[in-house]
Amino acid sequence: MASKKTTPGICYLVGAGPGDPGLLTLKGKECIEAADVLVYDYLCNPEHLRYAKPGTERIYVGKKAGDHTLPQEEINKLIVKLTKEGKTVTRLKGGDPVLFGRGAEEAAELYEAGVKFEIVPGITSAIAGPAYAGIPVTHRSHASQLTIFTGHEDPTKPDTSLNYAKLAQADGTKVFLMGVERIDEITQQFLKHGAKPETPVALVRWATHSHQQTLVGTLADIAAKVKAAGFKAPAVAIIGDVVTERPQLNWFEDRPLFGKKIVVTRTRQQAGVLSKKLSQLGADVIELPTIRTEPATDQKTFGELVNDCHTYDWIIFTSPNGVDAFFTMFDKLFNDARCIGGVRIACIGPGTAEKVKARFLAVDLMPDKNFVAEGLVKAFKDHQDMENVKVLWVRAEETREVIANELTGMGAIVDEAIAYRTVAETEDNLEALARLKAEGADMITFTSASTVEHFLNLKVALPEGIKIASIGPVTSAAIKEHGLNVDVEAKENNIPGLVAAVETFWK
């Protein structure tokens, strides 16, 4: 085999898992990060593509029933060609690459072409799908044997390779993939060969995704239920007594926000924290960034103020972005964290404070609960006399002047370090916009007045009946200025407070 390898390229045949982004293996993530080219399938979660380095070529070769973007033979030729060009190719396949995934065929083509390849196993929906529906595929009380087969074959064709007589009489649990379109023929074959009509059956659609659906029946009636419900692929089917464990073990679909589609409008860099917390509660999150941050226009003046930061009594940070921008400049100017001197640090809220603490710096002042400019001003009033106190306020280009005006009125000397600016996101939200238009949503969240303004500038009609959630009074005021209602407002004006308010609303 080694003598065939004549090029420096390599192709990783990677199982991308069943859908939940957390079920991608560490090895799979490393292969995505290393790729020059990503060749990915219909069942691969688009979230995985974010691990790719800038400039990575992405080629979609998705295949679903009756609709092949690229035939398998062409996919084989494509990955061989790209690897022969000396590129690192990561071929992402849903689930596991060799469990009914034709990964072995692709590996054989790569071998025959004399190029290097590796097979990276993935978590299969045959195991994960039932588990996420509260169905263990083996259980001491029900099954100590598991049989997995493909339902993609037509069981009525003369030359079927499946022995339904043996499948019907096999002990334990039977799981089949890619067979929802033929559920009637498959169940009839089981019944024809002696399986009990009352045998429990479950179908799990879009397994492990936040929009997972589960349908339960028996061999006798599941086909009729599929037809009545309009239940479509992709789905995994489970046959056996283990299905009876679902009422007790159904953890995934029993979460408080399961079935709710929620839009997150923060910048792409910041969206992850809110999205993760909502997803953990079961929400189907659409990340639709409406803004992105860019360095301030006047970097020279900003740099001069950062350079003199040690001469101030206080530095005020009113956003995590401000902290990032400040220390990006600080690190360019100094090679020692102690150059910040004895200046004290004030933060508007916990999220901003966490950014400061990540630099191993203490936060000396923060509002108790009112995490807005007015709350920070009150904290200063309660903390000390501000007469002739030198303050450096690190802020965005467009922000309310409450802090500067109020502290100056208290006698402080305030310099404003404009660290960054927010601009409209016009490229990184096209897929999310298309999804919002096509699928609608139950709720949209806003975490700042700027996210409100920029979302409305997109001229996207809000889906009928959608609820609006706000992080606090300033954001709510911006929403109301445009004639919209605020259905949810966080009591604590931070991300945990917003998540708690959203969860309470849907209880």
SEDREN-847487 format. One line per field, with one value per residue (C-alpha): residue number from 1; residue in one letter; x, y, z. Coordinates in steps of 0.001 Angstrom, whole numbers, plus 524288, in hexadecimal, padded with zeros to 5 digits. Example, Ala and Ser with C-alpha at 12.3 -4.5 7.8 and 13.67 -1.06 7.14 Angstrom:
BEGIN
num [1	2]
residu [A	S]
east [8300C	83566]
north [7EE6C	7FBDC]
up [81E78	81BE4]
***
This chain:
BEGIN
num [1	2	3	4	5	6	7	8	9	10	11	12	13	14	15	16	17	18	19	20	21	22	23	24	25	26	27	28	29	30	31	32	33	34	35	36	37	38	39	40	41	42	43	44	45	46	47	48	49	50	51	52	53	54	55	56	57	58	59	60	61	62	63	64	65	66	67	68	69	70	71	72	73	74	75	76	77	78	79	80	81	82	83	84	85	86	87	88	89	90	91	92	93	94	95	96	97	98	99	100	101	102	103	104	105	106	107	108	109	110	111	112	113	114	115	116	117	118	119	120	121	122	123	124	125	126	127	128	129	130	131	132	133	134	135	136	137	138	139	140	141	142	143	144	145	146	147	148	149	150	151	152	153	154	155	156	157	158	159	160	161	162	163	164	165	166	167	168	169	170	171	172	173	174	175	176	177	178	179	180	181	182	183	184	185	186	187	188	189	190	191	192	193	194	195	196	197	198	199	200	201	202	203	204	205	206	207	208	209	210	211	212	213	214	215	216	217	218	219	220	221	222	223	224	225	226	227	228	229	230	231	232	233	234	235	236	237	238	239	240	241	242	243	244	245	246	247	248	249	250	251	252	253	254	255	256	257	258	259	260	261	262	263	264	265	266	267	268	269	270	271	272	273	274	275	276	277	278	279	280	281	282	283	284	285	286	287	288	289	290	291	292	293	294	295	296	297	298	299	300	301	302	303	304	305	306	307	308	309	310	311	312	313	314	315	316	317	318	319	320	321	322	323	324	325	326	327	328	329	330	331	332	333	334	335	336	337	338	339	340	341	342	343	344	345	346	347	348	349	350	351	352	353	354	355	356	357	358	359	360	361	362	363	364	365	366	367	368	369	370	371	372	373	374	375	376	377	378	379	380	381	382	383	384	385	386	387	388	389	390	391	392	393	394	395	396	397	398	399	400	401	402	403	404	405	406	407	408	409	410	411	412	413	414	415	416	417	418	419	420	421	422	423	424	425	426	427	428	429	430	431	432	433	434	435	436	437	438	439	440	441	442	443	444	445	446	447	448	449	450	451	452	453	454	455	456	457	458	459	460	461	462	463	464	465	466	467	468	469	470	471	472	473	474	475	476	477	478	479	480	481	482	483	484	485	486	487	488	489	490	491	492	493	494	495	496	497	498	499	500	501	502	503	504	505	506	507]
residu [M	A	S	K	K	T	T	P	G	I	C	Y	L	V	G	A	G	P	G	D	P	G	L	L	T	L	K	G	K	E	C	I	E	A	A	D	V	L	V	Y	D	Y	L	C	N	P	E	H	L	R	Y	A	K	P	G	T	E	R	I	Y	V	G	K	K	A	G	D	H	T	L	P	Q	E	E	I	N	K	L	I	V	K	L	T	K	E	G	K	T	V	T	R	L	K	G	G	D	P	V	L	F	G	R	G	A	E	E	A	A	E	L	Y	E	A	G	V	K	F	E	I	V	P	G	I	T	S	A	I	A	G	P	A	Y	A	G	I	P	V	T	H	R	S	H	A	S	Q	L	T	I	F	T	G	H	E	D	P	T	K	P	D	T	S	L	N	Y	A	K	L	A	Q	A	D	G	T	K	V	F	L	M	G	V	E	R	I	D	E	I	T	Q	Q	F	L	K	H	G	A	K	P	E	T	P	V	A	L	V	R	W	A	T	H	S	H	Q	Q	T	L	V	G	T	L	A	D	I	A	A	K	V	K	A	A	G	F	K	A	P	A	V	A	I	I	G	D	V	V	T	E	R	P	Q	L	N	W	F	E	D	R	P	L	F	G	K	K	I	V	V	T	R	T	R	Q	Q	A	G	V	L	S	K	K	L	S	Q	L	G	A	D	V	I	E	L	P	T	I	R	T	E	P	A	T	D	Q	K	T	F	G	E	L	V	N	D	C	H	T	Y	D	W	I	I	F	T	S	P	N	G	V	D	A	F	F	T	M	F	D	K	L	F	N	D	A	R	C	I	G	G	V	R	I	A	C	I	G	P	G	T	A	E	K	V	K	A	R	F	L	A	V	D	L	M	P	D	K	N	F	V	A	E	G	L	V	K	A	F	K	D	H	Q	D	M	E	N	V	K	V	L	W	V	R	A	E	E	T	R	E	V	I	A	N	E	L	T	G	M	G	A	I	V	D	E	A	I	A	Y	R	T	V	A	E	T	E	D	N	L	E	A	L	A	R	L	K	A	E	G	A	D	M	I	T	F	T	S	A	S	T	V	E	H	F	L	N	L	K	V	A	L	P	E	G	I	K	I	A	S	I	G	P	V	T	S	A	A	I	K	E	H	G	L	N	V	D	V	E	A	K	E	N	N	I	P	G	L	V	A	A	V	E	T	F	W	K]
east [80000	80AD1	810DE	80473	80547	80BDB	8061E	80737	7F883	7EFC5	7E130	7DA84	7CDC3	7C729	7BAA9	7B433	7AAD6	79C00	7999D	79BAB	7A801	7ACFA	7AD6B	7B81D	7C46A	7D0C6	7D7DF	7CD4D	7CE8C	7DD45	7DB5F	7D20E	7DBBF	7E6B5	7DF12	7E251	7D594	7C920	7C05D	7B3EC	7A6C2	7986E	79811	7A3ED	7A0A2	7A4FF	7AA01	7B590	7BA41	7BD82	7C979	7CF90	7DAE8	7D907	7D9D7	7D5D5	7CE94	7C12C	7BA96	7ACDA	7A9F0	79D82	79559	78796	77D09	77ADA	7836B	79210	799F7	7A533	7A4C5	7AD62	7B6A1	7B8E6	7BB42	7C58A	7CC46	7CB90	7D22D	7DCA2	7DF5B	7E028	7E909	7F1FA	7F39B	7FA8F	7EF60	7EA8B	7DCB4	7D2BE	7C730	7BC37	7B1C0	7A5E9	7A6AF	7B190	7B85B	7B7CD	7AAC4	7A225	7A99D	7B174	7BDCE	7C446	7C1EE	7C80E	7D3A0	7D57F	7D5A8	7DFE8	7E819	7E77B	7EB77	7F769	7F424	7F470	7E7E7	7E302	7D5CA	7D0F3	7C549	7B982	7AE15	7A350	79508	79228	796B7	79570	787E9	7815A	7890B	7845E	77676	777CD	77976	7857E	788A9	78C4D	786A7	787F3	7793D	776AB	78217	79026	7916E	79117	78F14	79120	78CCC	789DB	77BFC	78087	77F1E	771D5	76DB4	76471	76F05	772BE	78145	780BA	78C8B	784A3	77F5F	772A2	76FAA	77BE7	779EC	76C07	7700A	77CBC	77D82	77F56	77E4B	77DD1	781BA	780B7	78539	78031	77385	7686F	763C7	7625A	75D24	750C4	75828	7622B	75837	75021	75C19	75E54	75022	75056	75BE3	755E5	7590B	74E9A	74591	74612	754FC	75830	75E06	76359	767DB	770F8	771C2	77D3A	782E1	78AE5	78738	77F8B	773EB	773FF	766E3	7632E	757C3	75437	74B8B	74C03	74F74	740F6	73E01	74AA2	74967	73BD3	740BE	74C09	7428C	738FE	743B2	74AB7	75701	76285	770E3	77B0F	7770D	77C3B	772EE	7738D	76C3E	76B61	76741	771B0	76830	76002	76AC3	76812	75DF4	767F7	7745E	76FCD	77967	77C13	76E47	76A3D	77298	76B5E	76DFB	76D30	7658C	7678F	76EE4	7763F	77DFB	78A92	78EF4	79C15	7A8F7	7AE0E	7B8F8	7AF87	7A3F3	7A9D8	7A7AE	79942	796FB	79D42	7952C	7887D	78C3E	78F1F	7811C	77C6E	77A7B	77CDD	785A1	78711	79359	790A7	79B6D	796B4	7A340	7B1C9	7BC69	7C7B6	7D319	7D047	7D2DD	7DCEA	7E673	7F137	7E96D	7E48A	7F27B	7F71F	7EC92	7EFA0	7FE0C	7FACE	7F138	7F9F4	7F840	7E9A8	7E2B9	7D84D	7D651	7C808	7C422	7B601	7B688	7BE68	7C1FE	7C814	7D06F	7D510	7D845	7DF4D	7E82E	7EACD	7F08A	7F6D5	7FE19	80381	808CA	80DA0	813E3	810B5	80327	80872	80959	7FB02	7FF8B	7F6ED	7EAE7	7DDFF	7D445	7C578	7BCA1	7AE6E	7AAD0	7AF2C	7B1D6	7BB28	7C12D	7C40F	7CBFA	7D409	7D5F6	7DAD8	7E670	7E8DF	7E494	7DAFF	7CE72	7CD49	7BF8A	7B343	7A4B6	79DBA	7931B	78FC6	799D6	79801	79ECE	795BC	798B6	7A759	7A5F8	79E51	7A8E1	7B304	7AA58	7A923	7B78D	7BEED	7BFCB	7C338	7C894	7D505	7D573	7DBA8	7D38F	7D653	7C9BD	7CBE8	7C017	7BA4E	7B9C9	7AB15	7A62D	79E42	7A5BF	79F99	7AC4B	7B45D	7A9A6	7A63E	7B429	7B84E	7ACDD	7B21D	7BF2C	7C6C8	7D04B	7CBC7	7D351	7CC32	7D42B	7CC7A	7D0B1	7C809	7BC21	7B0B4	7ACF2	7A23F	7A4C0	7A206	7A886	7A8A1	799ED	794B9	7924E	78B9F	78328	77ED0	77B82	773CA	76BE4	7695D	766CA	762CF	765FC	75F71	767FB	772A5	77C6E	78307	78EB8	7911C	78AB6	79430	78F9F	781B5	78535	78D4A	7835E	77897	78193	781CE	7738E	76FBA	76185	76020	75890	74A87	74911	757A2	75AF4	7658D	76F1C	777A9	7839C	77FB7	77905	78218	78037	7719B	770B2	776F6	76D46	7619E	76674	763CF	755EE	758CD	75491	75E06	758C9	76449	76DFE	778F1	7785F	78725	78C9B	7964B	79664	792CF	787C9	782C4	78348	77BF0	77180	76FC7	76EAA	764A6	75C90	75AF4	757C2]
north [80000	8098E	80892	80E15	81AF8	824B1	831E2	83A2D	83BD3	8345D	831F5	8303F	828AD	82E48	82A43	8372E	830F1	830FD	83FA8	844D4	84D49	847C5	83A11	83D32	83628	83D96	83692	83AD2	848FB	8486C	84380	84EAC	85881	852D2	85243	859CD	854B1	85014	846D6	84518	83E3D	84193	83BEE	84382	84E38	85B57	85F0B	85604	85E56	8697C	8622C	863C3	86D2B	87998	87707	868C4	864A9	85EDB	85589	850A5	84328	84084	834A2	83209	82900	82B90	837B7	8363C	842AC	83A53	82BB9	822F4	82011	82EA5	83079	825CA	82C6E	8399F	8359B	82E19	839F3	8435E	83A61	83818	846D0	845F2	84B71	8475E	842FF	84085	838C3	83AB8	8304B	82FEC	8261E	81C35	81BE5	80D38	80969	809A7	815E1	8111E	815B6	808BE	80AE7	81855	812D7	80840	812A1	81A6B	80E44	80AA2	81882	8176C	82264	822AD	821D0	81F86	81AF0	82276	81BB2	8239F	821B2	81AFD	81EBD	81031	811B5	8204E	821D7	81813	81D5B	82B48	8261A	81F71	811E0	809C1	80023	7F5D2	7F3EB	7E937	7E791	7E7CD	7E53C	7E08E	7E02C	7EAF3	7E95A	7F4F2	7F46D	7FDCC	800A5	806D0	7FA03	7F6DF	7EA95	7E683	7E586	7D778	7D8DF	7DFA2	7DC6F	7DDA4	7D143	7D5D7	7C85D	7C910	7D77A	7D511	7C9F1	7CFF5	7D298	7E00E	7ED59	7EFFC	7FD63	80144	80D80	8143D	80CBD	815F7	816A2	807C6	80620	7FF66	7F524	7F2DA	7F0DF	7E809	7DF9D	7DE91	7DAC5	7D14D	7CA34	7C8A1	7D500	7D887	7E392	7E9EF	7EB3D	7F979	80222	81001	8192E	82479	82F44	838A9	8315C	83975	84636	85045	84DD3	83F24	83827	82AC3	8223D	815F4	80A9E	7FC0C	7F394	7F2EC	8017C	8095D	80A3F	8102A	819B7	81DDF	820A9	827F4	83061	83304	82DDE	82F49	82BBA	82C70	82340	817C3	80CBB	8044B	7F772	7F093	7F127	7FB5B	8055C	803D3	80AA5	81786	81D1A	81C7C	81FC4	82A46	834A9	83C09	83F6E	84240	84E8B	85B63	86205	855ED	858AE	86772	86E18	879F8	88413	8899C	89691	898DA	899B3	88C8A	88D09	88FAF	8877F	87AC7	87D01	8805D	87606	86B76	86EB2	86EBB	8622B	85B6D	85E6E	85808	863A8	862EB	86EDC	876CD	87F1B	88B39	89530	8A2D8	8A9E2	8A7AC	8AF62	8B65B	8BE1E	8CC6C	8D5B3	8DDAB	8D35F	8DD60	8E4AA	8D7F5	8D2EB	8DF38	8DDF5	8CF8D	8D309	8DC79	8D35E	8D251	8E0F6	8DFB3	8DC9D	8D450	8CD26	8CA9F	8BF7E	8BF1B	8B34D	8A6DB	8AC3B	8B80C	8AF46	8A790	8B3D0	8BA44	8AEC2	8AC28	8B9D7	8B86A	8AC33	8B35C	8BE2F	8B6BC	8A99D	8A965	8A936	8B134	8BCE3	8BF48	8C474	8C654	8CAC4	8C55F	8BEEB	8C079	8B7F4	8B983	8AB41	89D1D	89A28	8A594	8A248	8945E	899B3	8A1F5	896B4	88E55	897B4	8946E	8A208	8A4FF	8AC9D	8B71A	8BC0F	8B6BD	8B945	8AF97	8AC61	8B7EE	8B4FC	8C140	8CE75	8D424	8C8D7	8CAF8	8D989	8D684	8CCFF	8D7DC	8E144	8D759	8D3DB	8E0B1	8EF4E	8F108	8FEEE	8FFD6	8F111	8ED92	8E3B5	8DCE7	8D7E4	8CD51	8CD6F	8CB11	8D59F	8D6A9	8D5D0	8DDCF	8E898	8E5BA	8E1BD	8ED4B	8F733	8F219	8F00B	8FD53	9032F	8FCC6	903A4	8F8A5	8FAE6	8F163	8EDC2	8E571	8DAE9	8D6E3	8C8C6	8C306	8C53B	8BCCE	8BB68	8B413	8A5AF	8A365	8965B	88D24	88C86	888F8	87A9D	87E3B	8886B	87E4D	874D7	87F1F	88265	8741E	86EA1	87A35	87AAD	87B39	885D7	88F91	89494	8A1E1	8A4C4	8B316	8BE8F	8BCEB	8AEF7	8B43B	8BF1E	8B687	8AB87	8B4CB	8BA6D	8ACE5	8AF4F	8A18E	89FB6	899C7	88CF6	88E1B	88BB1	88C45	890AE	89ABB	89965	8A493	8A479	8B105	8BE4B	8C52A	8BA5F	8BA15	8C8B2	8C6C0	8BBEB	8C436	8CFE7	8C7D1	8C4A8	8B6CD	8B042	8AABB	89DB3	89A2C	8A2E5	89D88	8A13C	8A045	8A742	89D00	8904B	88748	890B5	89087	881A8	880A6	88A10	88265	8758B	87B41	880B6	87365	86BE5]
up [80000	80395	7F5EC	7EFE3	7F74F	7EE3C	7F23E	7FE9A	7FF84	808DA	809B1	816CD	815F4	821F6	828B4	82C59	835FF	835D6	836F7	844AD	84360	8503D	84A91	840C0	84563	8490F	83DF8	8347C	838F7	8370A	82920	82607	82B98	82349	81688	80A34	8047B	80B48	803A8	80B74	80B22	80D19	81AD9	81FDC	8297C	82392	83126	82ECA	82364	82C9D	83146	823D3	82289	81A64	80BDA	80C93	80042	80306	7F995	7FC34	7F68D	7FE46	7FB32	7FFB8	7FACF	7EC5B	7EC1A	7EA11	7E8AC	7E3C2	7E08D	7E8ED	7DDA9	7DBCF	7EA55	7E9C1	7DE4D	7E508	7F1BA	7EA29	7E18E	7ECFB	7F4CC	7E918	7E83F	7F556	7FD4F	80AA7	807C6	8127A	80D9D	81780	817C4	820C7	82BE7	829FC	81CAF	81AC1	820E8	814C2	81100	8052E	80BCC	808DD	7FA4F	7FB19	8029B	7F828	7ED6C	7F4DA	7F6C5	7E860	7E4D7	7ED7F	7F6DE	805A6	80D6B	81B30	81FEC	82BC7	83238	83649	83F7E	837E7	83883	83A39	8484D	84AE6	844ED	84E05	859B5	85705	8564B	86380	85DA0	86153	8567B	8609A	86E27	87843	878F4	86A4E	86136	86175	852A8	8486F	839D9	830B4	8228D	81786	81388	806EB	7FFB9	7FA21	801A9	7F6B9	7EC51	7E8B0	7EB75	7F8BC	8011E	80DA5	813B5	819C2	81F09	82775	82ACD	82F3C	83833	83D35	84BB6	85159	84B03	83C72	83745	82926	82238	815FA	81582	81927	80B03	80B0C	818C8	813EB	80BE9	816AC	82182	818B4	8166A	8251E	8276A	81C01	82214	82F8C	83725	84124	83CA9	84A2D	849B5	84D36	842A5	8432C	83873	83BAE	83175	830EC	83C87	8463D	83F6F	84724	83E14	84080	83F4E	84479	84063	8480E	84406	84179	835D8	83308	832BF	83123	8224C	82373	82DC0	824EE	819E1	82297	82899	81BC5	82243	818F0	817DC	81D63	82835	82FE8	833AC	83FD8	84124	84E34	85C63	85F79	859CA	86624	86DDF	866E3	87092	87B91	873FD	86A92	86F2B	8626A	85E41	86C50	86DBC	87051	86330	85A9E	84E43	84F2A	8442A	84943	84187	84740	84171	84823	840D2	83C3F	84656	8518C	84D22	851D1	8605C	85F00	8549F	85CE4	868E3	86100	859F6	866E6	86AB4	85E25	85513	84683	84500	8388C	839A0	8319E	83455	830DD	83481	834ED	83B9D	8350A	83AAD	83D6A	83235	839CC	83E6A	8411D	84B7B	85154	85224	858E5	86347	86590	86685	8719E	87886	88487	88737	889F6	896AC	88FFD	88335	87FF2	876F1	87255	86943	866F7	85986	86010	868A8	85CCA	85500	8606C	86346	854E0	8545C	861D6	85D8C	851B7	85A55	86647	868F0	87772	87D8D	888ED	87FD6	882B4	88FDC	89BAE	89452	8994B	8902E	88F66	8870D	88316	8855B	8876C	8790D	877FB	88524	880C7	87569	87EC5	88842	87CF6	87CB8	88B17	88F20	89A07	897F6	8A26C	89FB1	8992F	89B23	8A3E1	899F9	89112	8868E	87E54	87DF1	88839	89157	88FFF	89289	89EFE	8A32D	8A202	8A9AC	8B49F	8B42B	8B519	8B2E6	8A474	8A561	89CEB	89B19	88DF2	88645	8794E	87356	86905	86030	852D3	84871	849B6	8578D	86125	86820	8755B	87BF6	8772F	879FF	88781	88C50	88726	88E65	89ABF	898B9	89226	886E9	87C59	8700A	86611	85F49	85336	851D9	8474C	83EE7	83B23	82CE2	825F0	82346	814E7	811CF	81D6D	81F0C	81194	814DA	821A3	81ADC	810E9	81BDE	82355	8173E	8140C	8219D	82A05	8388D	845D2	84BBC	8484D	85257	85285	85B2E	857C8	85115	845B7	84327	8425B	838F3	83009	82FD7	82BB7	82157	81B1B	8174D	81B35	81ECC	82C4B	82BD5	8305E	83EE8	841E6	84FB4	852A1	85DEA	862B5	86B7E	87273	8728E	868E8	85EE6	861B7	85F33	851D7	84EBA	852C3	84AED	83ED0	842F0	84758	853F5	85DE7	862B1	86B66	8728B	87AE1	88940	889D0	87DF0	87994	871E7	87D54	880AA	872BA	8722D	87F0C	87A1D	86D82	874D8	87E46	87310	86CA1	8790B]
***
